[in-house]
Amino acid sequence: MNNTNKLINLKKITEALLFVQNKPLKISNLAKLVNTSIKQMENIINEISDSLDNHGIKIQSGPEGVQLITIPEANETINNANNLDSSKPLTKATLETLAIIAYKQPITRAEIESIRGVNCDGHITNLRIKGLIEISGRAEKIGRPQLFSTTQNFLSYFGLQNANQLPEFMQENNENINN
């Protein structure tokens, strides 16, 4: 088999692997599965992503790996077709808590509450139940408080391919929140 046919075959197999998985796969794991280099697998993933530009699915790259997802524009129709229970939407306060985590991650509960000025226990619990945030470690502070970060499910929920697609957040005094 020549190199061109081998690459086409690797791309097809990678697409199939992504299609049958219901969870993200690390690029290094995909590379091992199809017996190729990580760099080659990154190229294959980019080619697959480019080929899906005008389709109803796309490649999502997140902290847990890559996966095929449906386009956000189809979510309502898919939910209706599957008669999925439309869970309660996130409240404004819960969205505020999620935004703080998304832009400041990893962040402790105390830091979130310092920014919001109120207790956030219920909101953090709700976001963890929905799989939008997770405990991503412990801070190197007294008591070693838990650190919270967004998940790949967060990206899916908001129709993002990766965290770089978050809009730039500006505070009221026009300073970037990341400063």
C-alpha positions as CSV (number, residue, x, y, z in Angstrom):
1,M,0.0,0.0,0.0
2,N,1.5,3.4,-1.0
3,N,1.7,6.3,1.4
4,T,-1.3,8.1,-0.1
5,N,-3.6,5.1,0.3
6,K,-2.2,4.5,3.8
7,L,-3.0,8.0,4.9
8,I,-6.5,7.8,3.4
9,N,-7.0,4.5,5.3
10,L,-5.7,6.0,8.6
11,K,-8.1,8.9,8.1
12,K,-11.1,6.6,7.6
13,I,-10.2,4.5,10.6
14,T,-9.8,7.6,12.8
15,E,-13.2,8.9,11.6
16,A,-14.7,5.5,12.5
17,L,-13.1,5.5,15.9
18,L,-14.3,9.0,16.7
19,F,-17.8,8.1,15.4
20,V,-18.3,5.0,17.7
21,Q,-16.9,6.7,20.8
22,N,-19.3,8.5,23.2
23,K,-16.4,10.2,24.9
24,P,-13.3,12.3,23.9
25,L,-10.2,10.4,22.9
26,K,-6.6,11.7,23.5
27,I,-4.7,12.2,20.3
28,S,-1.9,10.1,21.7
29,N,-4.3,7.2,22.3
30,L,-5.7,7.5,18.7
31,A,-2.1,7.5,17.4
32,K,-1.3,4.3,19.3
33,L,-4.6,2.7,18.1
34,V,-3.8,3.2,14.4
35,N,0.0,2.9,14.8
36,T,1.1,6.3,13.7
37,S,2.9,9.3,15.3
38,I,1.2,12.0,17.4
39,K,2.1,14.6,14.8
40,Q,0.6,12.5,12.0
41,M,-2.6,12.0,14.1
42,E,-2.8,15.8,14.7
43,N,-2.6,16.3,10.9
44,I,-5.3,13.6,10.3
45,I,-7.6,15.3,12.9
46,N,-7.1,18.6,11.2
47,E,-7.9,17.1,7.8
48,I,-11.1,15.5,9.2
49,S,-12.1,18.8,10.9
50,D,-11.6,20.7,7.6
51,S,-13.6,18.1,5.7
52,L,-16.6,18.6,8.0
53,D,-16.9,22.3,7.5
54,N,-20.3,22.1,5.8
55,H,-21.7,19.1,7.7
56,G,-23.9,18.5,10.6
57,I,-21.1,17.2,12.7
58,K,-17.7,18.6,13.7
59,I,-14.5,17.8,15.6
60,Q,-14.4,19.2,19.1
61,S,-11.0,19.6,20.8
62,G,-11.0,19.9,24.5
63,P,-9.0,19.2,27.6
64,E,-10.1,15.5,27.6
65,G,-9.3,14.9,23.9
66,V,-11.1,15.1,20.6
67,Q,-14.6,13.8,19.6
68,L,-17.2,14.2,17.0
69,I,-20.1,16.3,18.0
70,T,-23.3,17.6,16.3
71,I,-23.5,21.2,15.3
72,P,-25.2,23.5,17.9
73,E,-27.8,24.6,15.4
74,A,-29.2,21.0,15.4
75,N,-29.5,20.6,19.2
76,E,-33.1,21.6,19.5
77,T,-34.2,19.5,16.6
78,I,-32.2,16.5,17.9
79,N,-33.7,17.0,21.4
80,N,-37.2,17.1,19.9
81,A,-36.5,14.0,17.8
82,N,-35.3,12.0,20.7
83,N,-37.9,13.4,23.1
84,L,-35.1,14.3,25.4
85,D,-36.1,15.8,28.7
86,S,-35.2,19.4,28.4
87,S,-33.7,20.0,31.8
88,K,-34.2,23.3,33.5
89,P,-32.1,26.1,32.0
90,L,-29.3,27.5,34.1
91,T,-30.3,30.4,36.3
92,K,-28.6,33.8,35.9
93,A,-26.7,33.3,39.2
94,T,-25.5,29.8,38.1
95,L,-24.4,31.3,34.7
96,E,-22.5,34.0,36.5
97,T,-20.7,31.4,38.6
98,L,-20.0,29.3,35.5
99,A,-18.6,32.4,33.7
100,I,-16.3,33.1,36.6
101,I,-15.0,29.6,36.5
102,A,-14.6,29.6,32.7
103,Y,-12.6,32.8,32.6
104,K,-10.5,32.3,35.8
105,Q,-10.0,28.5,35.9
106,P,-8.7,26.8,37.8
107,I,-10.3,28.7,40.7
108,T,-11.3,27.9,44.3
109,R,-14.8,28.2,45.7
110,A,-13.5,31.0,48.0
111,E,-12.2,33.0,45.0
112,I,-15.6,32.5,43.2
113,E,-17.5,33.7,46.3
114,S,-15.1,36.7,46.6
115,I,-15.9,37.8,43.1
116,R,-19.7,37.1,43.4
117,G,-20.0,38.3,47.0
118,V,-22.3,35.5,47.9
119,N,-22.2,31.8,48.8
120,C,-22.0,29.6,45.6
121,D,-22.3,26.1,47.1
122,G,-25.6,25.4,45.3
123,H,-24.5,26.7,42.0
124,I,-21.2,24.8,42.1
125,T,-23.1,21.6,43.0
126,N,-25.6,22.2,40.1
127,L,-22.8,22.8,37.6
128,R,-21.0,19.6,38.7
129,I,-24.2,17.5,38.4
130,K,-24.7,18.9,34.9
131,G,-21.1,18.0,34.1
132,L,-20.1,21.5,33.2
133,I,-17.4,21.9,35.8
134,E,-15.2,19.5,37.7
135,I,-12.6,19.4,40.4
136,S,-9.3,19.8,38.6
137,G,-6.9,19.7,41.5
138,R,-6.1,21.4,44.8
139,A,-4.6,24.8,45.4
140,E,-1.2,25.2,47.0
141,K,-2.8,27.2,49.8
142,I,-3.6,26.5,53.5
143,G,-6.2,23.8,53.6
144,R,-5.5,22.8,50.0
145,P,-8.9,23.9,48.7
146,Q,-10.4,22.3,45.6
147,L,-9.9,23.9,42.2
148,F,-12.7,24.0,39.7
149,S,-12.4,24.1,35.9
150,T,-14.8,23.6,33.0
151,T,-15.2,20.3,31.3
152,Q,-15.5,19.2,27.7
153,N,-19.2,19.0,28.3
154,F,-19.1,22.7,29.0
155,L,-17.7,23.2,25.4
156,S,-20.5,21.1,24.0
157,Y,-23.2,22.8,26.0
158,F,-22.2,26.2,24.5
159,G,-21.3,24.9,21.1
160,L,-17.6,25.6,21.3
161,Q,-14.9,23.6,19.6
162,N,-12.3,24.7,22.2
163,A,-11.9,27.2,25.1
164,N,-10.1,29.7,22.8
165,Q,-13.6,30.4,21.3
166,L,-14.8,32.0,24.5
167,P,-15.4,35.7,23.8
168,E,-13.0,38.1,25.4
169,F,-14.5,39.3,28.7
170,M,-14.3,42.9,29.6
171,Q,-15.1,44.2,33.1
172,E,-17.2,47.4,33.5
173,N,-14.0,49.5,33.9
174,N,-12.9,48.1,30.5
175,E,-10.1,46.0,32.0
176,N,-9.7,42.5,30.7
177,I,-10.7,40.0,33.4
178,N,-7.5,38.0,32.9
179,N,-5.3,40.9,34.0
